[in-house]
Amino acid sequence: MTDNNQTGVKTVNCPTCQKIVKWQEESIFRPFCSKKCQLIDFGEWANERHVIPVKEGPEDFNLDDLEFRNPTEGEF
């Protein structure tokens, strides 16, 4: 985020097209410059072109093996 010294309004680059976007309430799609760029980015996440890397857990981890307690029984 950069600060435009002339107006005091912070600006960012649109993650999709790199157009400069003012960081203010009136910029309803921020950090994107438009709905189109917002939807392009959403589509990239939906098609798994963007991912958040995670470390794999133990290979033998199975959610079905966990025992769950009922919080109404007084134990958490």
C-alpha positions in Angstrom: 0.0 0.0 0.0 1.4 3.4 -0.9 0.5 6.8 0.4 -0.2 9.4 -2.2 1.3 12.5 -0.7 -0.8 15.0 -2.8 -4.2 13.7 -1.5 -3.2 11.7 1.5 -5.2 8.7 0.1 -3.5 5.3 0.2 -3.4 3.4 -3.0 -2.9 -0.3 -4.0 -2.4 -2.1 -7.2 -5.3 -4.2 -8.4 -4.1 -7.9 -7.9 -5.5 -8.8 -11.3 -4.6 -6.0 -13.7 -2.3 -3.8 -11.6 -4.4 -0.7 -12.1 -4.0 1.8 -9.2 -6.9 1.6 -6.7 -7.7 4.2 -4.0 -8.0 2.6 -0.6 -11.2 4.3 0.5 -14.9 3.4 1.2 -16.0 4.6 -2.2 -13.8 1.9 -3.8 -16.3 -0.9 -3.2 -14.2 -3.6 -4.9 -10.9 -2.9 -3.2 -8.3 -4.2 -3.5 -9.7 -4.8 -7.0 -10.4 -2.0 -9.5 -13.7 -3.5 -10.7 -16.2 -6.4 -10.3 -14.6 -8.0 -13.4 -11.2 -8.2 -11.8 -12.7 -9.5 -8.6 -14.5 -12.3 -10.5 -11.4 -13.2 -12.4 -9.5 -13.6 -9.2 -12.4 -15.6 -7.6 -12.4 -17.9 -10.7 -8.6 -18.5 -10.3 -9.1 -19.6 -6.7 -12.1 -21.7 -7.6 -10.1 -23.5 -10.4 -7.2 -24.0 -7.9 -4.8 -21.9 -9.9 -4.2 -20.0 -6.6 -3.7 -22.2 -3.5 -2.5 -21.6 0.1 0.3 -24.1 0.7 -0.2 -26.3 3.8 2.0 -28.9 5.4 0.5 -32.4 5.1 -0.5 -34.0 8.4 0.5 -37.5 9.4 -0.3 -40.0 6.6 -2.2 -42.2 9.0 -4.5 -39.3 10.3 -8.1 -40.2 9.9 -10.9 -38.0 11.2 -13.0 -41.1 11.8 -10.5 -42.3 14.4 -11.1 -39.2 16.7 -13.3 -39.4 19.7 -15.5 -36.4 20.2 -16.9 -35.3 23.6 -20.3 -33.8 24.1 -19.8 -30.3 25.6 -23.1 -30.6 27.5 -21.5 -33.3 29.6 -19.4 -30.8 31.3 -16.0 -31.7 29.8 -14.4 -29.8 27.0 
